[in-house]
């Protein structure tokens, strides 16, 4: 059956979204596999398994269901493969950290193990230094770097694939359905300590962006936020300042999200607040967008171009000329270097985060 179109936009399904979400998308699973010379047995108890195939959520719930010896089945791991780490980041990365903290610890109980067959290095607590860990992701992130640096200390060292990115500024300009061109502005936040970064970003938003949202007579401002905690902070601010807005987050019911997009497309709500995780799970087409503000740059660089692709879509569909050239504004700091280089390109990003760089960068297309 064809999907019914909503007034405020609907789901369109890009190829990458189809590939990722086809089939069974249940993120709570765990499977023990035992390999012998004559057969391969499935659904084997974890203590008798040679291979474990599981989601982080599936293993964490197993740890919570058992007693003090819950993590004993993770004590003898020799190879750990974290596949689609970028997708797991869109779920709950804390589960991954919990599991790695429990890996290769000395077991609390014997579980019928022949102690004479256990490697001496494991008895001495060196198992984690001998474990091979492979982390696969479509892009690097601070969370993955922290995991590899702190929890993957193999005696043979580490190998990391480093890639240069061309950026998506040109792609974003082509995605805009408007003949008036596109103005992409990036505002650099002052350098500060890591623990103060969130407050500095919020204060800049209050001082520079909030007045524009509050005083602009025209509706159509889309505010994109990467993290949920930042989303809550911005949402509470807009509520306190009595700004006319609606939200699309991962915790909003789909019916309420559709209604919010309709209100925004009609101009009855002037601001739409969107989270990256909501866009990851539900690729919603948003109409009525005239200006885009990135409170924080997305981890998925393609989402930057997709957000800008909503600019002028309503005028283009109606065959009308745009009142003014569409524009976007993005906040970034030196701590956003990984996200920034995927959006503007590796070469540009190095210049933009340099100590003597300007505070504002404008790209016209």
Protein Blocks (a to p, Z undefined) as FASTA:
>chain_A
ZZdddfkopadddfklmmmmgcjfbfbdcddddddfkbccehiafklcfbdcddfklmmm
mmmmmcfklmmmmmmcfbdcdehkllmmmmmmklmmmmmmmgopacfblnlpafklpcfk
lmnopmmmmpccddddfbdcfklmmmmmmmmccfkbpcddddddebjmlmmmmmpgcfkb
paddddddddddfklmmmmmmmmmmmmmmmmmmmmmbghiacddfblklmmmmmmmmmmn
opacddddfkbcfklmmmmmmmmmnopafbdcddfklmmmmccddehiabdcdfbacfbl
mlmmmmmmmgoklmmmnopacfbdcdddddddfklmmmmmmmnopklmmmmmpmkbcfbd
cddZZ
